[in-house]
Amino acid sequence: MSLISLSFLLGIVAVQQFSRLPDMFELAALTCACLLSAYRRYWRIFALSGGILWASLYGSWRMDQQLPDAYQNAEVAVRGYISSLPQAQAQRLSFDFVVTEPASDFPDKIRLSWYYPDLSLAAGQAWELNVKLRKPHGRLNPGGFDYEAWLFANRIGATGYLRAKPVPRRIDISPGIAQYFAIFRQAIADRLDAALPGGEQLGVIKALTIGSQNTITQQQWQVFRTTGVVHLIVISGSHISLIAGLVYLWVRRLWAWTGILGVAPQRAAALSAWLAALFYAGLAGYSVPTLRAVIMLGVALAAIAWQRNTAPMQILLLALVAVLLFDPLAVLSVGFWLSFAAVALLIYISAGRLARRSHWREAALAQWATAVGLSPLLIVFFQQVSLISPVANWLAVPVIGILIVPAALLAVVLLFVWPWLASLMLTVLDYMLQGLWWLLSVMADLPLASVSCLPPPWYGMALAGVGILLWLAPRGFPCRHLSPLLFLPLLVVAGDKPKPGEAWLSMLDVGQGLATVVQTAEHTLVFDTGARYSEFSDMGDSVLLPFLSEQGIARIDALVISHGDNDHAGGAETLLKELPVERTMSSVAAWAERPHGEYCRAGQAWRWDGVDFTVLSPPEAEFAGENDNSCVLRVEAGRHSFLLTGDIEQAAESWLVHQYAEKLASSVLLAPHHGSKTSSSLAFLERVDPELILIPAGYLNRFGFPHRQVVERYKQLGIPWLSSANQGAVSLSSADEPIKVQSERERRRRYWMTPAPQH
């Protein structure tokens, strides 16, 4: 059973690595392989080929739910209802929308934004909207979150935004269960806001009761990640199991007390517990992780209800197969791997052990086992491991799981029948969470509370897996004392870095904005930091920090903020807060006059590891426009050089041509002002004479960058160009001759991704 289940899992995982799905001939061959292996009773081969076939068919069905080409970047009228709690970010509302019309070849669910909304929106409301849609597309960066895969796994077939005209109109549609749950979630959220106005931990309470993480701040997430308690803040399998367990115990006791013998108490209790779990998942909006937890719990409760004497590991494998049959795309979720691995570890340290431990020792061992056992996966997914996690979870699990969650859910019920008492309970819970938050903050600030690691090699993961089994084995197990040595290949990873005299350039994908990293043998320069969208989101946190961590960079030697526009400077605060920055350079006072800050001026130069850095602009006599005053930096490494231009336009370009003439020549040019028609003048391009132009631009951005006239100019001069909108992050090295480009979208190509056009 174990190998059969794992073979099925392997087949599912293999399909998610495909750059394309099997065609009809290949599907027919897979079907024949399944039938033949079943006939010959080769069950492992049957499971493997069956997994590939099922995942391929499911993926093909999901691809059919994507936005058709006819609707790409086009306006369309849609009818349906808001299925998620609207999230406010600056001047924008974002929400998921379930579409009822058009229904034939249109996605079932889309994700929308409304800029500068002038109407009130709420979950569960039915609307007729005029929207502009595009196929799912996400930023792709080394070490970063794969938003496009997340959209695909969460069944979102298009993204877009509302058009001002015609004006959105409320409508009436026949509501289903999911819409009723959306209305109920919104009602709870409104009552929580009214009962606990200004509560410091209101966002956490909402996350624990209705699965809304919209108001949890970046600082809170950072502390939760550092202390390893993120799984306690979202409605997860542990919370659903807790509620189901409490319901099971009470119903079984009450059912036995009634004396009704037609249905066994454990069966009535199991059914009630599963329904309670299903309802709790509904409060979280029936997100994919909660549905996965409900399926896992259903398998376990079914074994209890029918009194099957099944080994715990067998139940776990049955749950694994059930989840994969329900949703093969679950393997794209980090939570899938962490949840199944955590349960497997708990079974491993408890099942079949003869010694009885106290409850406190059992809890401590569970936290230790999950902290050690999940560390390889955490390194793979996040390049970070929390060393304080066992202690933090030992404190936080009982506080949140036993005290906060049941009381918060009771307070939610009381909001509708006795608001005053509910408000009092929520205030007490807020104070309790403030105390827990203080403790977690102190732990997060401890030296070595968490450590960052480079992505490990496959053999490091394999050896660490063996080491975990040995470390958590009973005392006296052979070779148990050697287990720490098996972790060394996981932790001691020699990261790649440039050789002396070489420079690596990475133009990161930050949407409509710019963030570029230049690495030498021992130094790192960051040129611009992308945009900041709200207190909950900026490119420094979501793109730059993960990239730097993945590269093993823990210090920034120079941070250049070319000018003050948000799409270039928005992520700088996060970088300055999270990493030591030796030197900050900018053309604007807000950054140049800070500690360790200075103005960038033409003529500044320095040398790192045999690589020359020269500031070419702005001059002392500044230009009239802020864009033209952008810092312009030239990096020269051996036979190649990079020219980083910020948002300069034709006035600054003309000055550069007059001032430097042939000295402007560079191998790679970062397109001025994202390829706008007010930049990339012919004289400038002829003087720079690049082998390649990199354009930092957002996918189908509203400005139309790069402008058609500029692209024609590139073609006229025979200069190839690449855009972050199409290629994702683009990396290259000065050591390559000729220059070779690594595109993140091509490197991580998957069948659900929008293909990168060739130029």
Secondary structure, DSSP 8 states (H G I E B T S, - for coil): -HHHHHHHHHHHHHHTT-SS---HHHHHHHHHHHHHHHHTT-HHHHHHHHHHHHHHHHHHHHHHTS--GGGTTEEEEEEEEE-S--EEETTEEEEEEEEEES-SSS-SEEEEEEES--S---TT-EEEEEEEEE-------TTS--HHHHHHHTT---EEEE-SSS--EE------HHHHHHHHHHHHHHHHHHHSTT-TTHHHHHHHHH---TT--HHHHHHHHHHT-HHHHS--HHHHHHHHHHHHHHHHHHHHHHT--SS-HHHHHHHHHHHHHHHHHHHTTS-HHHHHHHHHHHHHHHHHHTT----HHHHHHHHHHHHHHH-GGGGG-HHHHHHHHHHHHHHHHHTT------HHHHHHHHHHHHHHHTHHHHHHHHSEEESSHHHHHHHHIIIIIIIIHHHHHHHHHHTTT-HHHHHHHHHHHHHHHHHHHHHHHHHHTSTTSEEE-----HHHHHHHHHHHHHHTS-TT-TTGGGGGGGGHHHH--------TT--EEEE---SSS-EEEEE-SS-EEEEEE--EEETTEEHIIIIIHHHHHHTT---BSEEEE-SS-HHHHTTHHHHHHHS-BS-EEESSHHHHTSTTEEE--TT-EEEETTEEEEEEE--SS--SSTGGG--EEEEEETTEEEEE-TT--HHHHHHHHHHHGGGG--SEEE-GGGG-TTS--HHHHHHH--SEEEE---TT-TT-SS-HHHHHHHHHHT--EEEHHHH-SEEEETT-SS--EEEHHHHT--TTS------
